[in-house]
């Protein structure tokens, strides 16, 4: 436990936030049992908070050919290469829970090429990292390769958009020095009870 600040920028008091943002934060707290610091840190810019989480939810919660665990794999791999401690740890916790696998997040964050994933998932992460690190080099051959692994064009968009969105998120978190909640470190590592 530490008393370090949540962010290097001002964090507003919950009582001072617009009602819709307070409602979102209250809902997250009810579901998770705590308020992830990213919600508090971004709340100081209400319009950006709304846009950020609307796009986040549109990408991460929609039905498609990607499982929720695969979406989290993209976030963890992208965040690891972008050196975003908050996102690796927070989304690593979510990945452990969604994949029902306490080892996978650490494997993906360290070196997804050696992780216990399928060749399809490795191709997905190869593409996500190319979008994150060298999007200028994305080619039709990349898309053909993904189609060969059974991904649809919508799935390919999702892989790239999640990687791109979390590139933004990683940079905001690092710029703001947003501290990871202690609760994330142990989530999904041991069975409940």
C-alpha positions as CSV (number, residue, x, y, z in Angstrom):
1,X,0.0,0.0,0.0
2,X,1.2,3.5,-0.8
3,X,0.0,7.0,-0.4
4,X,1.2,8.1,-3.8
5,X,-1.3,10.3,-5.7
6,X,-3.6,8.7,-8.2
7,X,-2.4,11.1,-10.9
8,X,-0.1,13.9,-11.4
9,X,-3.1,15.9,-12.5
10,X,-5.9,17.1,-10.2
11,X,-8.5,14.4,-9.3
12,X,-11.9,15.8,-8.6
13,X,-14.1,14.8,-5.6
14,X,-16.9,12.5,-6.6
15,X,-19.5,14.9,-5.1
16,X,-18.3,17.6,-7.6
17,X,-18.8,15.4,-10.7
18,X,-21.7,15.6,-13.1
19,X,-24.5,13.1,-12.2
20,X,-24.0,10.9,-15.2
21,X,-20.3,10.5,-14.5
22,X,-20.9,9.8,-10.8
23,X,-23.5,7.1,-11.9
24,X,-20.9,5.4,-14.1
25,X,-18.3,5.4,-11.3
26,X,-20.9,4.2,-8.8
27,X,-21.8,1.3,-11.2
28,X,-18.2,0.3,-11.6
29,X,-17.6,0.4,-7.9
30,X,-20.6,-1.7,-7.2
31,X,-19.5,-4.3,-9.8
32,X,-15.7,-4.4,-9.0
33,X,-15.8,-3.5,-5.3
34,X,-13.5,-0.5,-5.8
35,X,-13.1,2.4,-8.2
36,X,-10.4,1.9,-10.7
37,X,-8.1,4.9,-10.6
38,X,-8.5,5.5,-14.4
39,X,-12.1,6.6,-13.8
40,X,-11.1,9.1,-11.2
41,X,-8.1,10.4,-13.1
42,X,-10.1,11.0,-16.3
43,X,-13.1,12.5,-14.5
44,X,-11.5,15.9,-14.3
45,X,-12.3,16.4,-18.0
46,X,-16.0,15.3,-18.2
47,X,-16.5,15.5,-22.0
48,X,-13.3,13.5,-22.6
49,X,-14.3,11.0,-19.9
50,X,-17.6,10.4,-21.7
51,X,-16.0,10.0,-25.1
52,X,-13.2,7.8,-23.8
53,X,-15.5,5.3,-22.0
54,X,-18.1,5.3,-24.8
55,X,-15.5,4.3,-27.3
56,X,-13.9,1.8,-24.8
57,X,-17.3,0.1,-24.3
58,X,-18.1,0.1,-28.0
59,X,-14.9,-1.8,-28.7
60,X,-14.7,-4.0,-25.7
61,X,-18.3,-5.0,-25.1
62,X,-19.7,-5.6,-28.6
63,X,-20.5,-9.0,-29.9
64,X,-18.1,-10.2,-32.6
65,X,-15.7,-13.0,-33.7
66,X,-13.4,-12.0,-30.8
67,X,-14.0,-13.4,-27.4
68,X,-13.8,-11.0,-24.4
69,X,-10.6,-12.8,-23.3
70,X,-9.1,-12.2,-26.8
71,X,-9.9,-8.5,-26.6
72,X,-8.1,-8.4,-23.2
73,X,-5.1,-10.2,-24.7
74,X,-4.8,-7.4,-27.3
75,X,-4.9,-4.8,-24.5
76,X,-2.3,-6.6,-22.4
77,X,0.1,-7.2,-25.3
78,X,-0.3,-3.6,-26.7
79,X,0.1,-2.1,-23.2
80,X,3.2,-4.2,-22.5
81,X,5.0,-3.0,-25.6
82,X,3.9,0.6,-24.7
83,X,5.2,0.1,-21.2
84,X,1.9,1.0,-19.6
85,X,2.1,-0.5,-16.1
86,X,-1.5,0.5,-15.2
87,X,-3.1,-1.1,-18.3
88,X,-0.9,-4.3,-18.1
89,X,-1.9,-4.9,-14.5
90,X,-5.5,-3.8,-14.7
91,X,-6.3,-5.6,-18.0
92,X,-4.1,-8.5,-17.0
93,X,-6.5,-9.0,-14.0
94,X,-9.5,-8.8,-16.4
95,X,-7.8,-11.3,-18.8
96,X,-7.1,-13.7,-15.9
97,X,-10.8,-13.6,-15.0
98,X,-12.2,-13.8,-18.6
99,X,-9.9,-16.5,-19.7
100,X,-10.2,-18.4,-16.4
101,X,-6.5,-18.8,-16.5
102,X,-4.2,-17.3,-13.7
103,X,-1.1,-17.6,-15.9
104,X,-2.1,-16.3,-19.3
105,X,-1.9,-12.5,-18.6
106,X,1.7,-12.7,-17.3
107,X,2.7,-14.8,-20.3
108,X,1.1,-12.4,-22.8
109,X,2.6,-9.4,-21.1
110,X,6.1,-10.9,-21.0
111,X,6.2,-12.5,-24.4
112,X,3.0,-13.5,-26.1
113,X,4.9,-15.5,-28.7
114,X,5.8,-18.1,-25.9
115,X,2.4,-17.9,-24.2
116,X,-0.1,-20.8,-24.1
117,X,-2.2,-19.4,-26.9
118,X,-3.4,-20.7,-30.3
119,X,-1.7,-19.9,-33.6
120,X,-4.9,-17.8,-34.4
121,X,-4.4,-15.8,-31.3
122,X,-0.7,-15.3,-32.0
123,X,-1.6,-14.0,-35.5
124,X,-4.1,-11.6,-33.8
125,X,-1.5,-10.3,-31.5
126,X,1.1,-10.0,-34.2
127,X,-1.3,-7.8,-36.1
128,X,-2.3,-5.8,-32.9
129,X,1.4,-5.1,-32.2
130,X,2.0,-4.0,-35.8
131,X,-0.9,-1.6,-35.6
132,X,0.5,-0.3,-32.3
133,X,4.1,0.0,-33.3
134,X,4.2,0.3,-37.1
135,X,0.7,1.0,-38.5
136,X,2.3,2.6,-41.5
137,X,3.4,-0.9,-42.6
138,X,0.0,-2.6,-42.4
139,X,-0.7,-4.3,-45.7
140,X,-3.3,-6.4,-47.5
141,X,-1.0,-9.4,-46.9
142,X,-1.6,-8.8,-43.1
143,X,-5.3,-8.9,-43.7
144,X,-5.1,-11.9,-45.9
145,X,-3.1,-13.7,-43.2
146,X,-5.7,-12.9,-40.6
147,X,-8.5,-14.1,-42.9
148,X,-6.6,-17.3,-43.3
149,X,-6.9,-17.7,-39.5
150,X,-10.7,-17.3,-39.7
151,X,-11.0,-13.6,-38.8
152,X,-13.6,-11.6,-40.6
153,X,-13.1,-8.0,-41.8
154,X,-15.1,-6.8,-38.7
155,X,-12.8,-8.9,-36.5
156,X,-9.7,-7.4,-38.2
157,X,-11.1,-3.9,-37.6
158,X,-11.7,-4.8,-33.9
159,X,-8.2,-6.0,-33.5
160,X,-6.7,-2.9,-35.0
161,X,-9.1,-0.5,-33.3
162,X,-8.5,-2.0,-29.8
163,X,-4.8,-1.8,-30.3
164,X,-5.1,1.8,-31.5
165,X,-7.4,2.8,-28.7
166,X,-5.2,1.4,-26.1
167,X,-2.2,3.1,-27.6
168,X,-4.1,6.3,-26.8
169,X,-5.0,5.0,-23.3
170,X,-1.4,3.9,-22.6
171,X,-0.1,7.3,-23.5
172,X,-2.7,9.2,-21.4
173,X,-2.0,6.9,-18.4
174,X,1.8,7.3,-18.7
175,X,1.5,11.1,-19.2
176,X,-0.7,11.4,-16.1
177,X,1.3,8.9,-14.1
178,X,-1.9,7.2,-13.2
179,X,-1.3,4.8,-10.3
180,X,-2.6,1.2,-10.5
181,X,-5.1,0.2,-7.9
182,X,-3.6,-2.4,-5.4
183,X,-6.7,-4.5,-5.9
184,X,-5.8,-5.4,-9.5
185,X,-2.6,-7.3,-8.5
186,X,-4.3,-10.3,-7.0
187,X,-7.5,-10.4,-9.0
188,X,-8.0,-13.7,-10.8
189,X,-4.9,-15.3,-9.5
190,X,-6.5,-17.7,-7.0
191,X,-10.0,-19.3,-7.1
192,X,-12.6,-17.4,-5.1
193,X,-13.3,-18.6,-1.6
